[in-house]
Amino acid sequence: MPQSVVSTVIDQLAEELSRSVVINDPAVQMLYTSAHYGDEDPVRVRALLNHGAEPRARGHVLAQGVSNWTRAGLIPPDMDIGMHARVCVPIRFEGELLGLLMVMDADGSITTAELGRVNEVAQELAYALHDSREEASPGSQDEQLVLDLVGTDPSARRSAIATMNGSGRGERFTAVTAVDIRVAGPTTTTRPHVEIALRNALSARPRADKTDSMFAVTGESAVLLVGSQPRNPQPVSRRVGQILDRTHELASGRFRCVAGLGSTGDGLDHASRSLAQANLACRAAALGLGDEVTPWESLGAYGPLLLIPPEHLSEALLPHPLQQLRAIDADGHLAATLRAYLDSAGNGPAAAEQLHIHRTSLYYRLGRIHELAGLDVADGHTRQAVHAGFAMLDIIQARSQS
């Protein structure tokens, strides 16, 4: 069924029901729309004027779980964005969601007979949407290449690199940065909602962005490979921040994503190593131990410590000097003092400024630490152990709150 015929079917249904009708793709992007019948709302008008629905409206629809619907349902209104209620019927072919048929129903007046007719049209259109879809999109092939490039199978990785080089695309990835993006914390939506939001955000490249990139989305996480970047994480970090912003627009408050950036290295061989680093940085971001977009280079001691499984990292395993200090420091003031001193690399004036106390008070507290806990801050091994212990404690406490 050609596109012109699909449009005719939609127009006929709209005229029959005297209601505005639209077909969206699974990501709530407009494919076909009928004329207005006096029931249009501000969201529909803006979508027509702007050639697409705004992110908040799309997020509201996705948040209802439409990606998993198998029969008609109601999209409730959202008056904050000027969206009236709609009946939504999923268009599926052999179980796969191909589109969403929506009919305006602001006052809930659609009848059972009218709903039956809408379902009939949805079934008819399933064949049309299936026939018009591309058999194999380049995007899906790219996603498998990305997964092979960052995977643990050496033969699959070599094959993917050979494919990239054979097509000439490998030349555009002379330097590679891997990015790990995933959901942080609990979600109140469906997995397809997350996947659609990630895929759409990653596909929308700013016009000014001339870099080469490839991505793969797997459930509630994504991998992005960025090529031909200078050894500076800032350009990649800005782009990933924009991707997260677009993702959160479609999330409609139902979930939040964070990202970790791996190092930049020469060629596609570096992709798997960079992703391993990005994964650690993403874990830190999810625990609140970094920014929303966290570069691997900023992790410090958190990096190797995050490799320790939660069940193997507990307060009982903190370095002995730190345990001694915590045992006599009920209010935590001495521990905070020592942490600031170590974070300042033993620079007394800098630590005192950070704590907003006089240097005399700082040195008095350090003396009390030595006197009460037997902890010698002049000993290099002790300082190293305690500083690592503070990083361990950060991770333990962050995991307990996540």
N, C-alpha and C positions, 0 to 999 in steps of 0.2 A: 504493500500500500504506500504510494508516494506521499511526500509531506503535504502536498496540496489536498490530497484526499483526507488525511488526518485532520487538517484544519477545517475541512468541510464537515467532517463528523462532529467536531467540537462545536462548530457554529450551529449545526442542526440541533445538537443536544441543548445548547444554551437557549435557542429559540423555543424549543419544545417546553423547557422548564421555566422560561422567562427569568433565568438566573445567569450571572456571569460564571464562566467556566474556564479553567486553566489546566494544562498538563505541565507538571514540573518533573525534572529528573530526580533521582534519589537524593541529590544534594540540595534540592529545593531551588534549582535554577530553572527559570521559565523556558519551556520548549514551545508550547502553543497556547494561544489565548483567544477567547471569543470577544465579541463586542460587549460593551457594558449594557446592563439592564436596570440601571438606577440603583443597584445594590452595592456598587463599588465602594470600598473603604479607602482611607488615605494610603494604606500600605500597598494596595493594588494599583492605585493611581501612580504612586511614586515608582513602583516596579516597572510600569509601562513607560513612564517618562525617562527612567534611568536605564532601561533595557535590562532589568534584573532586580530581584528583591534585595532589600538591604540585609546586612548580616544579622541584625537583631530579630528580624521577622523570620529568617531562615532558621536561626537558632531556636526560636520559640517552637517552630513546627517540629524540628528534629528532637527537641527535648520531650516531646510527647511520645517518643518511641516509635514513630511511624516506620522506621527502617525494619522493624520486626512485625508490623501489622500484616495480617493475612485477610482482613475483611474491613469493611467500611468503619470509620470512626469519626469522632468530632474533634476538630482543633478548637480549643476554647479561645475566647477573645483575649486580647492583650491591649487594653485601652491606653496604656502608657505609650504605645507606639502607633495607635490608631488602627488596630487590627481587629476586625469583626470575626465572628465564628464562621467556620467552614466545615463542610463535610469532606472528608478525605477518603478516597478509595485507592488502595495500592494496586498498581498494574504489575502483575507477575507473569513470567513465562517459565514453566517448569520449576517453580519455586523461587526463581531469581527476581529480585525487585528491579524493574526497568523504569518505573515512573510513578508519579502521584497525580491522580485525577482529583481536582478540587472544585467544589461547587459552593458558591456563597450561600450562607444560611444564617444570617445575622439574628433572625428572630426565632429560629428553631422550627420553622413552618414546613420544612420539606416532608412530604408524605412517604408512606411505605412504598406506594406504587412508583413514585418518582425516584426513590432510592434504588428500587429494583431496576429501573431503567438505567441509572448511572452505573450500576454493577454490570449490566449487560454491555454497555459501551466500553467499560474498562476491560472486560474479557476480549472484546473485539479488537481493541487497540493493542492488546498484549502481542498479538501476532505482528502487527504493523511495526511496533517499536523494536521487536526482536529482529525482524527482517532488515530494518534500516540501520541496525547497529553494526559497527565494524567488526569483522570476524576476529581480528587480533590487533589490538592497539599497540603502537610502539611503546606506550607508557608501561604496559604490563611487562614487556620484554626488558625494558630498562630496569624495572624494579627487581626482576630476577637477577640481572647483572649486578646490581648493587648488593643484593644479598650474597651472591657468590663472591664478590670482591672483599666483603668484610667477614665472610664465614670462616669456619675452622678447617674446611676441606681444602688442602693444598692444590689438588688437581682441579677442583671447581674454580679456585681462585686463578690458577694459571690459564684455564680455558677462558674465563671472563676477561682477563687482561689481553689475551690473544684476540678475542672478539673485538674489544675496544680498539686495539692497535690496528687490526685488519680493516676496520671501518674508517680509520683516520681520527676517531674521536679521542684516542689515547693521547694525541698530541696536545689536546686542550686541557689535559690533566697532568701537566708537568710538575705541578705541586698540588698536593691534596690535603684537605682538612675534612675530617669526619665529624658529624654532629649527631648526638643522640638526643631525641626528643621523646618524652613520655609523660603520662599522667602522674601527677603527684597528689597523694592523699586519696580520700574516698571520693567516689563519683555517685551522682544520683541520676544517671542516665544509662542508656544502652551502649554496648560496645560499638555497634555500627554508627551511632551518633559521633563517637570520638573519632572513628576511622574516617568518616566523611569530612569532619571538620579539619583533621590533619591533612588529608589529601587535597582539599580545596585550598587551604592556606599555603601549602607547599607548591601548588601549581600556579599560584598567582604571583608571578615575578614582576617586580617594579620595572618600569621601562628603562630607568637609568642604570639598572643592574646588567652589566655586560659579562659577568662571570659565567662559566659553565658549571652546571650542577646536575645531579641525578638524585632521586630519592626513592625510598621504598617504605610503604606503610604496612605494618603488621599488627592488626588489632589496636591496642592502646599505646603504641609506640611507633616511632619512625626513625629512619636513618637518612641523613642528608650528606652527600659528598659534594664538596665545593672545590673546583679546580682553578689552577693558575692564579693563586692568591699570593701576595707577598707574605713573608714570615711575620705577620702582624695580625693578631686575632681580632682587631677592632672592626675591620670591614665585615668579616663574617659574623661577629657578635651583633652588629647593628642589623644585619639582614635577618638573623635568627630571632632577634627581638621583634621585628616586624611580623615574622611568621607566627610567633606566639600571640601577638596582638590580634591577628586575623583569626587564629584558632579560638581565642577566647571570645571574640565577637560571635562566633557560631556556637560556642558552648552554652550560651544563655545562662551562665552562672552554675551549670550543672557539673563542671569539672574544671581543673586547672592543670596546665602543662608547664614543665620546666625543661631546660636544655643544658647539655654539657658539650663543650668544644674540646676535641682532641688537638694534638699538635699538628702543625703543618710540615709535611715532609715531601721528599722528591718522589714523584710518580705514583702510579696506582698500587704498587707494592706496599706503600705506606698506609693504605686505607684501613686494613684490619688492625694494625697497631694503633692508629689514630682513634679508631672506634673504641678499642679497649680503654683508652685514656678518657674518651668522651663519656663512656659509661660510668666510670668512677666520678667524673665531674657532675654527671646528671644525678647520681645517687646523693652527692653532697648537696646539690641544689634542692632535691626533693626533701631532704632532712632539715633544710633551713641553714645549712652550714656554708652556703654560698649565695650568690645572686640568682635571679630567675634564669639568667644565662651565665653559666659558670665555666671559665676556661680551665682546662686541666692544669695549666702552669700555675694557677693560683691556689691549688689544693694544699701544698705543703705536706705536713705529716698526715693530713686526712686521707690522702690518696692510698698509701699502702695499708693504713688502718681500716679503711672501708672494705678491704678484701677479706677481713676477718669476719666469718659468719656471726650473726647476732648471738647465737647460743654459745659462742666461744669467747665473747667479749663481755665481761661483767665487772662490776666494781671490785669483786674479790681478786681480780687479776691486775688491778692498778699497781704501778710500781710501789714498793714498800715505803720509800720516803714520803710519797704523796698520801698514802694511807695513814702514816703517822701524823702528818699535818692535819688531815681531815678529822682525826680522832680527837684532837685538842682544840679544834677551831669550830665551835658550835655555830657562830654567826657568819662564818665564811669570810670575814674581813681579812684575815691573814692569808688565806688562799688567794683572794682577789689581789692582794698586794704582791704576792710572789708571782702571780700570773702576769701582772702588768710589768713587773721587773724583768721577767724572762722574755716577754714579748718585745720589750724594748732593748733586748740584747745586753742586759746589765747596765743600761744607761740610767743612772739614778735620777738626774733632773727630768729626763723624758718620762720616766715612770711616775714620778711625783706629779708632773703636769697632767698626765692621763688620769690619775686618781684624784686630782684637785686637792692635793695635800702639800704641806711643806716638805722639803727634802729631809729635814730633821725627823719629821714624823715617819717618813719612809724608812730611814735607816733604823729608827727605833723598832718599827715593826719587823724588819728583817732580823734584827737582834733577838726579838722575842721568838721568832720562828726557830732560830738556832737554839735558843735556850729551852723552849718547851718541847720541840719536836726533834731536836738533835739533827736538824737539817742544815748542812753547810752549803750555803749558796756560792761559796768560793770554789767548791769542788766541781770540776767539769762534768764528771760522770753523773753526779747527783743532779746537776742542773739539766743535763740531757734527759735523764730518766723522768724527772718531774715534769718537764715541758712536754714530753711525749705523753705522759700520764694525763695531763690536762686535755690534750687532743682526744685521747681515748674517752675521757669523761664526757666531753662534748658529744661524741658520737653515741655513747650509751644513753645519755639523757635525751638526745634528739630522737633516737629510735623508740624510746619509751613513750614519747609524746606523739609519735606519728600514727 
